[in-house]
Amino acid sequence: MTAGPSAAAAIGMIRSLGFTHVLSIPDSESRLLHAAVGDDPDLELIVPCREGESVAIAAGLWAGGAKPLLLIQNTGLMESGDALRGCGIGPEIPLRMLVGWRGFAGAEAGRLPIDSAYTYTEALLRAWSIPYEILDGADGLDAIERMDATAAQTHLPAAVLVARRFEP
């Protein structure tokens, strides 16, 4: 089985890119990164009630001059659709998102039934015209850097789908 990305290395990348806040609702894929953000004195962890709320908070932080990062699961991405439309895509706010891809490992292993959250994730990002890359494994954290650059260049949301749960 392929190892997931290192939470410690991801924190280094997040800090090097100048993120100021991470909005996260912990889930099975991101729990170790969520904990690492909470332990980092240079990053402010915000734990909203719902992912749609995290999108609105991130948009407000960006408007105030901060650089927030959303750390959400794909099911939360689905829940936040209207907030993304109204607080990201429509007003052209460059929201940056790390999206845990629940269901990826099961689909890859051929387990049935395939989690519909897995099935709809890429289709929704394409429908919303949100550019994304897939981070599948321990290498490839530079996808976060490219996502950041894409959001800065387009002034629109961009995402990284995190296919495997974060490791220590």
Secondary structure as a PSIPRED ss2 file (coil, helix, strand):
# PSIPRED VFORMAT (PSIPRED V4.0)

   1 M C   1.000  0.000  0.000
   2 T C   1.000  0.000  0.000
   3 A C   1.000  0.000  0.000
   4 G C   1.000  0.000  0.000
   5 P C   1.000  0.000  0.000
   6 S E   0.000  0.000  1.000
   7 A H   0.000  1.000  0.000
   8 A H   0.000  1.000  0.000
   9 A H   0.000  1.000  0.000
  10 A H   0.000  1.000  0.000
  11 I H   0.000  1.000  0.000
  12 G H   0.000  1.000  0.000
  13 M H   0.000  1.000  0.000
  14 I H   0.000  1.000  0.000
  15 R H   0.000  1.000  0.000
  16 S H   0.000  1.000  0.000
  17 L C   1.000  0.000  0.000
  18 G C   1.000  0.000  0.000
  19 F C   1.000  0.000  0.000
  20 T C   1.000  0.000  0.000
  21 H E   0.000  0.000  1.000
  22 V E   0.000  0.000  1.000
  23 L E   0.000  0.000  1.000
  24 S E   0.000  0.000  1.000
  25 I C   1.000  0.000  0.000
  26 P C   1.000  0.000  0.000
  27 D C   1.000  0.000  0.000
  28 S C   1.000  0.000  0.000
  29 E C   1.000  0.000  0.000
  30 S C   1.000  0.000  0.000
  31 R H   0.000  1.000  0.000
  32 L H   0.000  1.000  0.000
  33 L H   0.000  1.000  0.000
  34 H H   0.000  1.000  0.000
  35 A H   0.000  1.000  0.000
  36 A H   0.000  1.000  0.000
  37 V H   0.000  1.000  0.000
  38 G H   0.000  1.000  0.000
  39 D H   0.000  1.000  0.000
  40 D C   1.000  0.000  0.000
  41 P C   1.000  0.000  0.000
  42 D C   1.000  0.000  0.000
  43 L C   1.000  0.000  0.000
  44 E E   0.000  0.000  1.000
  45 L E   0.000  0.000  1.000
  46 I E   0.000  0.000  1.000
  47 V C   1.000  0.000  0.000
  48 P C   1.000  0.000  0.000
  49 C C   1.000  0.000  0.000
  50 R C   1.000  0.000  0.000
  51 E H   0.000  1.000  0.000
  52 G H   0.000  1.000  0.000
  53 E H   0.000  1.000  0.000
  54 S H   0.000  1.000  0.000
  55 V H   0.000  1.000  0.000
  56 A H   0.000  1.000  0.000
  57 I H   0.000  1.000  0.000
  58 A H   0.000  1.000  0.000
  59 A H   0.000  1.000  0.000
  60 G H   0.000  1.000  0.000
  61 L H   0.000  1.000  0.000
  62 W H   0.000  1.000  0.000
  63 A H   0.000  1.000  0.000
  64 G C   1.000  0.000  0.000
  65 G C   1.000  0.000  0.000
  66 A C   1.000  0.000  0.000
  67 K C   1.000  0.000  0.000
  68 P E   0.000  0.000  1.000
  69 L E   0.000  0.000  1.000
  70 L E   0.000  0.000  1.000
  71 L E   0.000  0.000  1.000
  72 I E   0.000  0.000  1.000
  73 Q E   0.000  0.000  1.000
  74 N H   0.000  1.000  0.000
  75 T H   0.000  1.000  0.000
  76 G H   0.000  1.000  0.000
  77 L H   0.000  1.000  0.000
  78 M H   0.000  1.000  0.000
  79 E H   0.000  1.000  0.000
  80 S C   1.000  0.000  0.000
  81 G H   0.000  1.000  0.000
  82 D H   0.000  1.000  0.000
  83 A H   0.000  1.000  0.000
  84 L H   0.000  1.000  0.000
  85 R H   0.000  1.000  0.000
  86 G H   0.000  1.000  0.000
  87 C H   0.000  1.000  0.000
  88 G H   0.000  1.000  0.000
  89 I H   0.000  1.000  0.000
  90 G C   1.000  0.000  0.000
  91 P C   1.000  0.000  0.000
  92 E C   1.000  0.000  0.000
  93 I C   1.000  0.000  0.000
  94 P C   1.000  0.000  0.000
  95 L C   1.000  0.000  0.000
  96 R E   0.000  0.000  1.000
  97 M E   0.000  0.000  1.000
  98 L E   0.000  0.000  1.000
  99 V E   0.000  0.000  1.000
 100 G E   0.000  0.000  1.000
 101 W C   1.000  0.000  0.000
 102 R C   1.000  0.000  0.000
 103 G C   1.000  0.000  0.000
 104 F H   0.000  1.000  0.000
 105 A H   0.000  1.000  0.000
 106 G H   0.000  1.000  0.000
 107 A H   0.000  1.000  0.000
 108 E H   0.000  1.000  0.000
 109 A C   1.000  0.000  0.000
 110 G C   1.000  0.000  0.000
 111 R C   1.000  0.000  0.000
 112 L C   1.000  0.000  0.000
 113 P C   1.000  0.000  0.000
 114 I C   1.000  0.000  0.000
 115 D C   1.000  0.000  0.000
 116 S H   0.000  1.000  0.000
 117 A H   0.000  1.000  0.000
 118 Y H   0.000  1.000  0.000
 119 T H   0.000  1.000  0.000
 120 Y H   0.000  1.000  0.000
 121 T H   0.000  1.000  0.000
 122 E H   0.000  1.000  0.000
 123 A H   0.000  1.000  0.000
 124 L H   0.000  1.000  0.000
 125 L H   0.000  1.000  0.000
 126 R H   0.000  1.000  0.000
 127 A H   0.000  1.000  0.000
 128 W C   1.000  0.000  0.000
 129 S C   1.000  0.000  0.000
 130 I C   1.000  0.000  0.000
 131 P C   1.000  0.000  0.000
 132 Y E   0.000  0.000  1.000
 133 E E   0.000  0.000  1.000
 134 I E   0.000  0.000  1.000
 135 L E   0.000  0.000  1.000
 136 D C   1.000  0.000  0.000
 137 G C   1.000  0.000  0.000
 138 A C   1.000  0.000  0.000
 139 D C   1.000  0.000  0.000
 140 G C   1.000  0.000  0.000
 141 L C   1.000  0.000  0.000
 142 D H   0.000  1.000  0.000
 143 A H   0.000  1.000  0.000
 144 I H   0.000  1.000  0.000
 145 E H   0.000  1.000  0.000
 146 R H   0.000  1.000  0.000
 147 M H   0.000  1.000  0.000
 148 D H   0.000  1.000  0.000
 149 A H   0.000  1.000  0.000
 150 T H   0.000  1.000  0.000
 151 A H   0.000  1.000  0.000
 152 A H   0.000  1.000  0.000
 153 Q H   0.000  1.000  0.000
 154 T H   0.000  1.000  0.000
 155 H C   1.000  0.000  0.000
 156 L C   1.000  0.000  0.000
 157 P C   1.000  0.000  0.000
 158 A E   0.000  0.000  1.000
 159 A E   0.000  0.000  1.000
 160 V E   0.000  0.000  1.000
 161 L E   0.000  0.000  1.000
 162 V E   0.000  0.000  1.000
 163 A C   1.000  0.000  0.000
 164 R C   1.000  0.000  0.000
 165 R C   1.000  0.000  0.000
 166 F C   1.000  0.000  0.000
 167 E E   0.000  0.000  1.000
 168 P C   1.000  0.000  0.000
